[in-house]
């Protein structure tokens, strides 16, 4: 996440780079959309999130994560809960523990990836995206 107050600028930089390089990778739409959402521009974020959907083969539940994020921004708790349930049921890929990120390093991510974000949206329902994203777990 960009520093508070720099979200619009970060989104604009991603957009400009994406357009200049004619790069249509889903993750660029996603990160531009996240920065728009952090800035409170939900309409632009929703459009970008929708463009970040993956093709039919979705081994990590990305589209369920997108569905949950879109539902949060639209204020639809039922769809958020359905997306969370779908993501939670994703079978762990057999090679998950040996998968590497774009930097070539091990992912070291808890399965299913991004479930914690959707859980945070549910815990912090009604808050701004900026506040609900990464919403802390309640104290034990």
N, C-alpha and C positions, 0 to 999 in steps of 0.2 A: 504494500500500500504506500502511496506517495505521502509525503509529509502533509499534515493538515494545511489546507490552503493552496496546495500545489496540484490537486487532483485534476482540475480542468486543464492545466498546462501539461501534465503528464499524459492525459488522454489525447490532447491535441498533438503532442509529439508522436505518440503511437500512430494516430490517424495519418499524420503527414508522412511518416516513414512507410507505413503500409501502402498508401496511395502512390508515393514516389517510386517504390520498389515493386508495385503491382503484386503485393504479397497478400494472398487470401488465406493464410493459415488460420485455423479456427482460434488458436490461442491468442493471436493479435486482436481479433474481434473481442474475445473474452476480456482481455486485460484493458483494452480501451473502454469497454462497457463497465468494468468494475470501477475504473477511475471516474467515469461519468456518474455511476451510482453513488460512489463516495462523495461526489460533489453535489448530489441531490437531483441530478438530471435523470430521473427514472425513465422518462420517455425515450431518450437516446440510449440509455443503458439497455432497455428492453429490446430495442431493435438490434443492437449489437450482440446481446446474449443469444437472440434467436439465430443470428448468423454464425454463431460459434458451434452449432450442433455438429456432431460427428456423423459420418456415414453409418450404414447399417451395422457394421462390425464395431461394437462399442465394448471393449473388454474391461474397461474400468468404471463403467456406469456414468460416463461423462454426461450423457443426455439426461439422466435422472437428476444429476447435480444442477444442470441448466434448468430443468423443469422446476426444481425446488426454489432456485434463485428467482426465476420468473414469477412463480407463485408468491413468494415473499414480497416482491416489488409490487405485485398487483393486489396484495392484501387478501389472498385466497388461502386460508389455513388448511382447508380440506385437500387442495391440490399439493400444498407443501408437505403435508403428512403422507399423502400417497407417493410423492416423489421420494421422500425419506425412506418409506417402506420398500420401494423398488430398489433404491440404492443399497439398503441394508441386506437385501436378498441376493445381490450380485455374487456369483461364485468367484472365489479368488482364483485368478489365473495361476496355472501351475508354475509359471516362471516368475511370479510376482517377487519372490524374495531375492531373485538375481537380476531383476530389471534395473536398468540404469536410466538416469535422466538425460536431458539434452547435453549436460556438461560431462557426461561419461561416468559420473559418480553414482554409487548405489542410491536408490530412491529413499530408503529408510523412512517410508511412510506407512502409517497404520492402515490396515485394510478394514473396511472399504474406504478408499481415499475420499475426502471431502464430506464424509458423513458427519464429522464434527461441526462443519460449517452449517449444515442443515439443522443439526441439533441446536446450534446457537440461535438460528433464526426462530426456532420454536420457543426456546427459553426466553428470548428477548423480543417476542412478538409485539408489534406495535411501535418498536423503536425504529430510528432511521437505519438504513442499510449500514452506514458507517459504524454505528454503535452495535448493531446486531451481528455483523460479520466478526467472528472470533469472540462472540459473547462468552464470558467466562462460565466455567462449570460452577454450580452451587457448591458452597463449602460442605464437606462431609459432616 
